[in-house]
């Protein structure tokens, strides 16, 4: 049963990463006014997606220990980097690769 909550938690981390990519695409655009910059479909959708993912994550904490949740949450750094590469065509620098490797190694060390 705990495995299902881990998978849900990781999916929520992935969904949150998508919302961050959506926010970044919205930030790259020019808007006619400052209110339009914050009140547009992309920004509102991204925050709504992030809010729902956060609620589900909080629900997962009913079963998952806090230490495990914090470890799983770090997967978001890897997701955002990979999604930035795939969707935004951002370059993954050597420092980003080292950082992702450290995150993954840290998760493995804590999990074992």
C-alpha positions as CSV (number, residue, x, y, z in Angstrom):
1,X,0.0,0.0,0.0
2,X,2.8,2.4,0.8
3,X,4.2,1.8,-2.7
4,X,1.1,3.2,-4.3
5,X,1.5,6.4,-2.2
6,X,5.1,6.7,-3.3
7,X,4.1,6.4,-7.0
8,X,1.3,9.0,-6.4
9,X,3.8,11.3,-4.7
10,X,6.3,11.0,-7.6
11,X,3.5,11.6,-10.1
12,X,2.5,14.8,-8.2
13,X,6.2,15.9,-8.3
14,X,6.2,15.4,-12.0
15,X,2.9,17.3,-12.4
16,X,4.3,20.1,-10.3
17,X,7.3,20.2,-12.6
18,X,5.0,20.5,-15.6
19,X,3.3,23.5,-13.9
20,X,6.7,25.1,-13.5
21,X,7.5,24.7,-17.2
22,X,4.1,26.2,-18.0
23,X,4.9,29.2,-15.8
24,X,8.2,29.6,-17.5
25,X,6.6,29.6,-20.9
26,X,4.2,32.3,-19.7
27,X,7.0,34.4,-18.3
28,X,8.7,34.4,-21.7
29,X,5.8,36.2,-23.4
30,X,5.1,39.9,-23.6
31,X,1.8,41.2,-22.2
32,X,0.0,44.5,-22.8
33,X,-0.4,45.2,-19.1
34,X,1.0,44.0,-15.7
35,X,-2.4,42.5,-14.8
36,X,-2.4,40.4,-18.0
37,X,1.0,39.1,-17.0
38,X,-0.4,37.4,-14.0
39,X,-4.0,36.9,-15.0
40,X,-3.8,34.7,-18.1
41,X,-4.7,31.2,-18.9
42,X,-1.2,29.7,-18.6
43,X,-0.4,31.3,-15.2
44,X,-3.8,30.5,-13.7
45,X,-3.7,26.9,-15.1
46,X,-0.1,26.4,-13.8
47,X,-1.1,27.5,-10.3
48,X,-4.2,25.4,-10.3
49,X,-2.3,22.3,-11.4
50,X,0.3,23.0,-8.7
51,X,-2.4,23.5,-6.1
52,X,-4.1,20.2,-6.9
53,X,-0.7,18.4,-6.9
54,X,0.1,19.9,-3.6
55,X,-3.2,18.8,-2.0
56,X,-2.6,15.2,-3.2
57,X,1.0,15.3,-1.9
58,X,-0.3,16.4,1.5
59,X,-2.8,13.5,1.4
60,X,0.1,11.1,0.7
61,X,1.8,12.3,3.9
62,X,-1.0,10.6,5.8
63,X,0.8,7.3,5.0
64,X,4.4,8.3,4.1
65,X,6.9,9.4,6.7
66,X,8.1,13.0,6.4
67,X,11.7,11.9,5.7
68,X,10.6,9.8,2.8
69,X,8.4,12.6,1.4
70,X,11.3,15.1,1.5
71,X,13.5,12.6,-0.3
72,X,10.8,12.0,-3.0
73,X,10.2,15.7,-3.4
74,X,13.8,16.2,-4.5
75,X,12.9,14.3,-7.7
76,X,11.3,17.5,-8.9
77,X,14.8,19.0,-9.6
78,X,15.5,16.1,-12.0
79,X,12.0,16.4,-13.6
80,X,12.3,20.1,-14.2
81,X,15.7,19.8,-15.7
82,X,14.6,17.0,-18.0
83,X,11.3,18.7,-19.0
84,X,13.2,21.9,-19.6
85,X,15.4,20.0,-22.0
86,X,12.6,18.2,-23.8
87,X,10.0,21.0,-23.9
88,X,11.9,24.2,-23.8
89,X,15.0,22.9,-25.6
90,X,17.2,24.2,-22.7
91,X,20.8,23.0,-22.6
92,X,21.8,20.8,-19.7
93,X,25.1,22.0,-18.5
94,X,27.8,19.9,-16.8
95,X,26.9,21.5,-13.5
96,X,23.2,20.5,-13.9
97,X,24.2,17.0,-14.7
98,X,26.4,16.9,-11.6
99,X,23.6,18.3,-9.5
100,X,21.1,15.8,-10.8
101,X,23.6,12.9,-10.2
102,X,24.0,14.2,-6.6
103,X,20.2,14.3,-6.1
104,X,19.8,10.8,-7.4
105,X,22.8,9.4,-5.4
106,X,21.4,11.1,-2.3
107,X,18.0,9.5,-2.8
108,X,19.6,6.1,-3.2
109,X,21.8,6.5,-0.1
110,X,18.9,7.6,2.1
111,X,16.6,4.9,0.7
112,X,19.1,2.1,1.4
